[in-house]
Amino acid sequence: MRSWQHTVVLDASRSEPLFLQLSEALQHDIRAGLLRPGTRLPGSRTLAGSLGIHRNTVLAGYGELIAQGWLCTRPAGGTFVARDLPPGATRVPRERIRSRLAAAPGFPLGPPIPTARIPDFPAGVLVVAKGAPDVRRMPAAELSRAYRRALARHGRSLLGYGDPRGHPRLRAALAEMLASTRALPASAETVFVTRGSQMALDLIARALLGPGDVVAVEGLGHPGAWAALRLTGASLVPVPVDAHGVNVAALASLVEQRPLRAIYLTPHHQFPTTSVLPAARRMALLELARQHRTVIIEDDYDHEFHYDGRPVLPLASRDEAGVVIYVGTLSKVLAPGLRIGYLVAPQAVIARITELRVATDLQGDQAHECAVAELFEDGDLVRHVRRMRRMYRSRRDALVEALRRHLGSAIHVAPAAGGMALWARTDPALDLDRWAELGVEHGVGFLPGRRYAFDGGPVHALRLGFTPLEEQELEEAASRMAAALRAMAPRSSHLRDASQSS
Ligand SMILES: Cc1ncc(COP(=O)(O)O)c(C=O)c1O
């Protein structure tokens, strides 16, 4: 790698000769690790020019350090930091070497930022903790061709400042997709592209909420969304979730007690339980929001992956009162690393969010957004979604089967009608924290259901993602889960059931 030109500061008003100041400054930077062994130093002419000193001064400074063993010259030309530095030889006092940034800030940090990160699992662990897509199948060649085409054809406009709402072609493509697959009457004017749906949640929260506002959230839900909502200073109130999603009757009694500014929900495949909110609850919810002028933030993070039964439309598709803000993402369809999400809202909300985005981030990555728009326009994305839906459905069935075979009555699983994970109920006597810990030791990563509980209390269930792994990997993951369970409870009656049924 070519080096940047190293900067030193000399002070002509000091009595110390400039060549000594130079050699001392370089020696300091070598000892502080700012100049690494083997680094090539600028030529004497170049350095003299940039420092405004005579070349002979640079040569004298370099010569001093060569004599002491800090620098060396090579036959092919050039002066380098020596690979083996002289032990201890220095004129720079140790206390004047500043080799690290300050260990702690010299100012108060303020209140802690709420965190919602999933822990990293060690390499080699089969991770079933996440409902993530299988990025090995992502149409990367198509995307890189689209990127190259976009830059070649529209580079000049794409590399400048652009529309903070997102590239117009991507907004139009998303609107068309939403209209045809979800009966959502969106247009390029009511779609706003973000860097992932997490940013959409943050922008919506900051545009509409503040301290003193009350927001209802699912009592078993998505900690990432709670973190974004909490940052506004709003108070979150959990609402119970049952086998059919959020309990709308409980929500109705909550709204009678105190004004609700917003409700954050995942109605399509409830996160984490995957249940689908029935039609009657949906209608009641929309009516409730209309009557109380409450915002519904509908997070439809994995809409594309519905396998059984009739398609279910988002709340936003039936919203005539303008109470729903719809949030979607390409993180599950393509890859989370691409950071493309979107929101759909009435134009006045879009205008507010546009101002907020300009103050935060100015705009998205236009070249990237334009390339992704091409994937929509060329049909690559439609084909990819169809292929992945079929594949994920088989993986869902494979994991259900493998869990039943390996884990017997320790967990109760039913195939989810849609989504990217199973919500597996467990025997209340099982210590899920310990099982998850032993799981990592046995090479499988999963999280206890408690992680999704608003109050952090015990939840006798696991959310097991099936989409990122091949069927044989899912089989292996289930077998490792059983091995971990055996290590925890060697004589468990659950596992006797499992061995009989396998
Ligand atoms: C329910 C839910 N909403 C939103 C997100 C955020 O996704 P992204 O910001 O990658 O679009 C996730 C990610 O896992 C999720 O599970």
The ligand as a Tripos MOL2 file, in Angstrom:
@<TRIPOS>MOLECULE
LIG
   16    16     1     0     0
SMALL
NO_CHARGES

@<TRIPOS>ATOM
      1 C1        -39.0210   -6.8050   13.2700 C.3       1 LIG1
      2 C2        -37.8300   -6.1550   12.6220 C.ar      1 LIG1
      3 N1        -37.9450   -4.8880   12.1980 N.ar      1 LIG1
      4 C3        -36.9060   -4.2290   11.6570 C.ar      1 LIG1
      5 C4        -35.6760   -4.8280   11.5220 C.ar      1 LIG1
      6 C5        -34.5320   -3.9980   10.9890 C.3       1 LIG1
      7 O1        -34.1100   -4.3900    9.7630 O.3       1 LIG1
      8 P1        -33.2690   -3.4710    8.7920 P.3       1 LIG1
      9 O2        -32.8900   -2.2090    9.4870 O.co2     1 LIG1
     10 O3        -32.0930   -4.2790    8.4080 O.co2     1 LIG1
     11 O4        -34.1940   -3.1970    7.6430 O.co2     1 LIG1
     12 C6        -35.4940   -6.1430   11.9270 C.ar      1 LIG1
     13 C7        -34.1800   -6.7930   11.8140 C.2       1 LIG1
     14 O5        -33.9400   -7.8920   12.1960 O.2       1 LIG1
     15 C8        -36.6050   -6.8280   12.4880 C.ar      1 LIG1
     16 O6        -36.4800   -8.0910   12.9160 O.3       1 LIG1
@<TRIPOS>BOND
     1     1     2 1
     2     2     3 ar
     3     2    15 ar
     4     3     4 ar
     5     4     5 ar
     6     5     6 1
     7     5    12 ar
     8     6     7 1
     9     7     8 1
    10     8     9 2
    11     8    10 1
    12     8    11 1
    13    12    13 1
    14    12    15 ar
    15    13    14 2
    16    15    16 1
@<TRIPOS>SUBSTRUCTURE
     1 LIG1         1 GROUP 0 **** ****
